[in-house]
């Protein structure tokens, strides 16, 4: 009997699927840097700070940081995008895939040479092919002699000072 009570209690406990995708349409209201935006859902609700999943853009105070932010802003600022949030990062930002006019914005940023495919352990990340092509064309930040990964930049300099 105690086992059945425990099983019943477990089944009644609310389960929250943190990794379950939440999709909605939103207008981009601010571009903070090359991989972080603020959006306002079209159906209403609060503004949301999102980090684009799968890429790592230069820090705003790093070489290429302003150009990366400007490229993203030209593409999505004040535009309606499709947002799909899969999880949240350590800072509470939704890690999201953004699509604009049918294009994956993360793939577009890497193709334009404005961000790296996000590396994890030994993986070159989800946009390794786009990054290799941008490097071959010496596009954007890959036109520099030796562009520094943002995580290496942060390790050496710490976070950028807020304006």
Buried (B, 14 or more C-beta within 10 A) or exposed (E): EEEEEEEEEEEEEEEEEEEEEEEBEBBBEBBBBBBBBBBBBEEEEEEBBBBBBBBBBBBBBBEBBBBBBBBBBEBBBEBBBBBBBBEBEEEEBBBBBBBBEEEBBBBBBBBBBBBBBBBEEEEBBBBBEBBBBBBEEEBBBBEEEEBBEBEEBBEEEEEBEEE
